[in-house]
Amino acid sequence: MLAHKEILSKCFLLVEMTLGLNCVRARSSASGQHISTILLKSKLSTSAPNTLDDVDDVLFEEKNNVGIITLNRPKALNALNLSMVKKLYPKLIHWQNVDRKDLVIIQGAGGKSFCAGGDVVTITRNGPSKGAEIGRTFFQHEYSLDHLIGHYKVPYVALLDGYTMGGGVGISVHGKYRVATEKTTFAMPETTIGLFPDVGGSFFLPRLDHKSLGLYLALTSHQLKGKDVAKCGIATHYIPSASLPEIVFKLIETPKNVDDILKSNSESLKNYEFSLAPNLDTIAHAFSASTVEQIVVRLEKKNDEFSNKTLETLKKMSPISMKITQKQLSLGADKTLTECLQMDYRLACSAVEAKSSTDFYEGVRALLIDKDKSPKWNPPTLEQVTSYMVDECFELGPNKDLQFNH
């Protein structure tokens, strides 16, 4: 078993990589000063571009007419970059339309992570003048991949055996089967860096089992672990990690029995209590408010330990990102996945073009590049974020809506 100190160090390394620093600050504020050192020692330098093609960053196998995908950047917790996306999309198209498979399985290498997010440092490193084009290209390819997975005609099994955040959520949650284990850690931490829950977050978050839970997760970057991920509907099955090799063997042996195999090997969660259960009424009441300002007011009136901790978390997030996210999820509740990803692309273009704010660039700078952990949000308060600033991010502008042709 890892020592307590090593566990904390790995937690902070993960959080810095996946943009969710604020999610775990309360666990050990004293460890924060070691984050940059840990990052450098792990050779995951955020100053090194990772858009260059790496022939081995995704591995493909075919066994008994089953396609097996392994995300193969374990030192980077299998974080998604453009090189990987450009390999995944055509292979999935081939396995659907040309060499039709009975089943596709996707997993992460290294035993720690499925996929811990996407590459944002490369997009933002040189500011909007260069980042806009890089960002539009990356998000176009990424969201097209997410859309393909959401409409995939071959049964698709994602093994979420470890960290599953941001971009990793996009390539799993829209598929038919999502298997969580005790090692699964889920989060959508985008508001921490001045972005929004993209990759179709506007589609699946409003549809979670508990009222307003999706907006709570989106605004706070709260992490869900293990059984919680399946209990609230993000994963479809919960299976112990040690059983996965046997499950994969069975799926390859009889791929057309995927439903029965996963169901018969899943642990029942009927009597499991969701970790947020004691606070679901507070979440439902506060986060069903029509504005972020009203969410804050309701939490202030509640004035209990959970509400006060939530308020402290919200104070650290980008004000304009929170307002965009609130509107995004409200609209997404009545949209198809296609429409949600098109909306996400408009918002992503607005972010990389700094249409209403440079918060995306500032958030990445503060948390991942300079690492001063003190983003200077602009506007700095919710009250200074106007409706016009939010609404223009949802407008089409000079870019064409993202089209999907699978």
N, C-alpha and C positions, 0 to 999 in steps of 0.2 A: 504494500500500500504506500502511495506517495505521502511524503511528509506534508504537514499542514502548510508550511511555507511554500513548498513547491506547487501545491495545489493553487494557492493564491496567485503565485507568479504566472501560472498557466492561464488562470482566469483573466488576469489583466492583459496578458498577451493577446488572448482571443478577443477581448473587448476592444482593444485598440485597433486590431485588424478589421473588425467587423463594425466599427463605428458606434459601439454601444457603451462607451466608457461610463456614462452616467448610470447604467443599469446596475453596476456592482460597486460603485464608490462607497456605498454605505457599509459594505462588507469589511473593508480595511483601508481607510483613507491613508494610513501610514505607508502602505505599500505603493501608493501612486508614484512616488519619486523614483521608483525602480523601473517604470514602464519602458522608457526609452532604452535603458541598458538591456533589458530583456529582449526587446525587439531587435537590437543590433546583434546580440549574441546568437539569436536564432537564425541570423542571416536572412531575415525577411525585411531588408531595408526598403522603406517606402520611397527612397530616392532613386531606385532602379526601375526604369520602365519595364513593364512586362507585356507589352503588346507584340513583341517579337515572337515569331512562331517557334514553338518548342514541339518537336515531333512527338514527344512522349507525354505531353501534358494531359492527353486523353487516350486511353487504351480501349480498343475494341476487340471483342472475341465473338465467335459464333460456335455454338454447341447445340446439336440436336434441334436446329432451326430456332434457337433462342439467341437474340442479340444481347451481349453483355457489355455494358459501358462502365469503365472505371475512371473517375476523375483522379488524375495522378499528379497532384502538386501537394503532397502531404506536408512538406515544410512550410507551405503557405496555407495550410488547412484547406487545401483544394479550392481556394478562392477563384472565382470565375473571371477569366480575361477574354479579350477578343479572339485570341488564338484558339481557345477552347470552344467558344461559341461557333466559330467558323468551321470547326471540325464536327461538332455535334449536329448542327442543322442538316448538312447534306447526308450524313450517315443515317439519321432518322428518316429523312425523305426516302433514301434508298431502301431501307428496311420496311418501309410502308408501301412504296409504289413500285419498286422494281423486284427486289429479292425479299418478298413478303415473309416476315417472321411470325411465329406463333405467339411470341412474347418478347418483351424487351425489359431488361433489368438494369438499373443504374445505381452505382454505389461509389463511395469515396475510398481512396487508398489511405493507409496509415493507421487506421483504427481509432482515430480521434475525431474525425470530421467528415461529414458528407460534403458540404460546401458552405464555407463560412462567409460568403458575401461576394462582392464584385469589385472590380478595379476602378476606383474613383480618383486615386492620386494621379494617374497618367492623364486623366481628363482635365483636372483642375490645375496641374502644376504650373502652367504658364499663363494662367488667367483666361478671361473670356475670349480674347482675340484669337487664341489658338484652341482653347478648350471647347468652344462652341462646335466646331466641325468634328473634332475628335469625339465629343460627347454624342452628337447626333448620330454618328456612324455606329458607335458602340451600342447605344440604346435601340437603334433600329434593328440591329442584328439580334440583340438580346431579347427584345420583346417579340420578335418574329419567332424565335425559338420557343419562348413561353407559350405563344399562341398555338404553335404546332403541337406541343405537348398537351395542351388543353383540348385539342381536337384530334388527337392521335387515334388512328383506326386500329392500331395494334395494342393489346393490353400492355400497360406500362407500369412497372413496379419500381418505386424509389425506396431504397433502404436508408433511412435517416439515422444512421448509427453514429451519432456525434453531432457536432455543431451544424445547424441548418439555419442560415440567416440570409436576409437580403436576397441576393441573386440565387443563392442555393434554394430558397423558398420558391422562387420563380420556376426553377426546373424540376420541381417536385410536386408542389401543392396542386397544380392543375392537372396532374396525371390521375389515372383511375385508382391506383393503389399506392398508399404511402404508409410505410411501416416504421413506427417509432420503437425505440428501445430505451432501456434505462440510461443510456448515454446521450440521448437526444437532448439538445438545447436549441430552442427556437426563439428567434426575436426578429422584429422588423425595426431596426434602430436608426432609420433615416433622419428623423427630426433632430437627432443629435448633431448632424452635420449640415443642417439647412436644406435638406432634401425632403422627400415625401415617400410614403410606402408604395414604391413602384412595383414592377414585375407582376402587375395584376392584383396588387394589394387591395385596390378599390373594389375588386370583385369578391375575393374570398373573405376579407375581414368583416364586412357587414353581414356575412352569412354564417358566422360562427354561432354556436348553440346558445350562447347567453347574450341577452340584450346589451348592446353598447360595448361588449367586451372587445370587439375589434378596434373600435376607436380608442379605447383605453390602451390597448397594446401598441397601437400606432403612435399615439401622442407621448407615451412614457418610455417606449423601448423596453418594456418589461419582458423578462425572459420566462419562458415556460419550459419545463423539463419533463422528460420521460413520459409517464402515464398522462400527465396533464395535456400533452400535445395531442394524444388520441382522444382524451375525454372531452375536449372542446371541439373536436371535429377537424383539426388540422391534419392529423394522421387518421388513416382508416383502420389500422390495426396496431396492436402492441404485442411485440414478441421479444423475449430476452435476447440480448446481444449474442450470447454464447450459442444460441440456437440458429443463428443466421446461416452459417455454413451448411447445415443440414437442410434448411429451408431452400437455399439456392440450389442445392443438389436435387431436391425433389422437384423444384420448378423446372429445372433443365430436363429432368427425366420424363416428366409428364406436364408440359407447359400448358396444355389445354385444361388442366385441372387447377388453375391458379386460384380460383375462388375457394374451392374446397381446401386446398393446401394452406392458404393463409388463414382461413376461418378456423380450421381444426387445430392450428398451432398457435392461435392468438390467445392471450390471457384475457379473461372477462374483466371488464372494469365496472361492472354493474354496481358493485358495493364500494368502489373507490371514490373518495371525496376529493373533488377538484380543489387544488391548493388555494384558489381565490374564492372558494365558496362562501367563507364568512363575510366577504366584502362585495359579493355580487349585487346586492341590493343598492349599496352605495355607488357602485360603478354604473348600474342601470339608471339610477336617478341623476347622478351628476353628469355623466357623459351622454345622456339623451338631450341635454340642453341644446338650444339652437345655435349658440355661438360659443367660442372658446372662453370668452369673458364670463359667460354665464356658468360654464363648467367650473371656472375658478370660484365664482361666488357660491355655488352650491357646495363645493368642497370646504370653503371657508366656514360656511354655516354649519356643516357637519362637525368639524373641529374635533375629530378623533385621531388616533395615531395613524391609521391608514390614510385618511384624507390629508393630514399634514405632511406625511412623507410624499404623497402624490403631488401636492402643491410644490414642495421643494424640488422635485424632479422636473415639473413643468417649467419652473422658473429658469432652468438651465437650457431649455430647448429654444430653437429659433422661433420667434413669434410669428413671422410670416409663414414658416413651414407648418406650424400648428394650424393656422387658419386655412391654408391651402388643403391640408390633410382633412380637416373637418368637412370642408365642402366636397372634397374628392370622394370621401367615403359615403357621404350623404347622397351624392349623385350616383355613385357606383352601385348602391343597393338596388337600383331599378334598371341597371344596364346589363347587357350581355358581356361575356369575357372579351369579345372582339371590341366592343365599344369602350370597355374599361382600359384596355391596352392602348387604344387610340387616344383616349383621354390622357393616359399616363405619358404617352409620347409627346403630346402637346406640353404637358407640364415639365417633362424632362428637357425639351428644347428651351422652354422659358428659363429653366434653372441654369443651363449651360450658357445661354445667351445673356444671363443676368438681366432679364427683361424688367423685373420689378425690384430685384434685390441681388446683391452679390453674396448672399448668405451661404450658398453651396460652396463657393470658393473659400470663404472665410472659415466655415466649419471644418473643411478638410485641412486647411492650413493649420488651424489651431490644434486639431486632434491628431493629425497624422503626419504633417510635414514639419512644422516648427515645434509641435508638441508642447506648446505653452499652456494648453488646456483652458485658455481664456478667450473664447471667440467673442468678437465685437459685433454683435448682431445689428443689422441695419434694415428696418427700424428696430430700435432696442426694446420696445414694449408692444404689447398687444394693442393698446389704445392708439398707437401711431401707425398701425397697419390698416390702411383704408380698404374699403370694399373694392375700389377701382384697382388697387394694386393686386388684390387677389384675383379678381375677375379677369384681368387681362392675361393672366397666366393660363387660363383655360381657353383663350381665343386661338384660332388657327394661325394667324400671323402669316409670314411669308412661306412657311413650311407646309408641305402637303401632308394630309392625314396619312398615317401609316396604313399601308394596304398589305393584306396577307393572301398569298397565292401558294397554297400547298397542294 
